[in-house]
Amino acid sequence: MATFKSIAELSTESGVSQMRVRKLLEGVTPEVKVGRSVGYHPDALRTALINKLGPELEYLGVRGYAANILEGYTGQE
């Protein structure tokens, strides 16, 4: 589970509230479940932001930039 991040960890890293992170990750699969803990790939939140907020990013002219940031998993933690 060390390579996956919880909602709390993603919230702390991003500065986005846990409730907002949970809402953005709603329906994101695959998630990893170990007992009662749920973990997500480190890039899951950024991917969800691009997928769910695409029209807003396009309007701001930063969708391409946001997508380029996600090219490949870097493995950085």
C-alpha positions as CSV (number, residue, x, y, z in Angstrom):
1,M,0.0,0.0,0.0
2,A,3.1,2.2,0.2
3,T,3.0,3.2,-3.5
4,F,-0.7,4.2,-3.2
5,K,-2.0,7.2,-1.4
6,S,-5.1,7.7,0.8
7,I,-7.5,10.5,0.4
8,A,-6.0,12.2,3.4
9,E,-2.5,12.0,1.9
10,L,-3.8,13.4,-1.4
11,S,-5.6,16.2,0.4
12,T,-2.4,17.1,2.4
13,E,-0.3,17.1,-0.8
14,S,-2.7,19.1,-2.9
15,G,-4.1,21.5,-0.4
16,V,-7.6,20.5,-1.5
17,S,-10.1,19.5,1.2
18,Q,-10.7,15.9,1.9
19,M,-14.3,16.2,0.9
20,R,-13.4,17.8,-2.4
21,V,-10.7,15.1,-3.1
22,R,-13.3,12.4,-2.2
23,K,-15.8,13.9,-4.6
24,L,-13.2,14.2,-7.4
25,L,-12.2,10.6,-7.0
26,E,-15.7,9.4,-6.9
27,G,-16.0,6.7,-9.6
28,V,-12.2,6.6,-10.2
29,T,-11.1,3.0,-10.6
30,P,-9.1,1.0,-10.0
31,E,-8.6,1.9,-6.4
32,V,-6.8,-0.5,-4.0
33,K,-8.6,-1.8,-1.0
34,V,-6.7,-3.3,1.9
35,G,-9.1,-4.1,4.7
36,R,-11.0,-0.9,5.3
37,S,-8.3,1.3,3.7
38,V,-8.6,2.6,0.2
39,G,-5.6,3.8,-1.8
40,Y,-5.2,5.5,-5.1
41,H,-2.4,5.8,-7.6
42,P,-0.3,9.0,-6.9
43,D,-1.5,10.6,-10.1
44,A,-5.2,9.7,-9.6
45,L,-6.2,13.2,-8.3
46,R,-4.5,15.1,-11.1
47,T,-6.1,12.7,-13.7
48,A,-9.5,13.2,-12.1
49,L,-9.1,17.0,-12.1
50,I,-8.3,16.9,-15.9
51,N,-11.1,14.6,-16.7
52,K,-13.8,16.2,-14.6
53,L,-12.7,19.8,-15.0
54,G,-11.7,19.6,-18.7
55,P,-14.0,22.3,-20.0
56,E,-12.8,24.8,-17.3
57,L,-9.2,24.0,-18.1
58,E,-9.9,24.4,-21.8
59,Y,-11.5,27.7,-21.2
60,L,-8.4,28.9,-19.2
61,G,-6.2,27.6,-21.9
62,V,-4.2,25.2,-19.7
63,R,-5.7,21.8,-20.5
64,G,-2.7,20.9,-22.7
65,Y,-0.3,22.0,-20.1
66,A,-2.2,20.0,-17.4
67,A,-2.2,16.9,-19.6
68,N,1.5,17.1,-20.3
69,I,2.3,17.1,-16.6
70,L,0.7,13.6,-16.5
71,E,2.7,12.0,-19.2
72,G,3.8,8.7,-17.5
73,Y,4.1,7.9,-13.9
74,T,7.3,9.4,-12.5
75,G,7.5,7.4,-9.3
76,Q,8.3,10.5,-7.3
77,E,6.9,10.6,-3.9
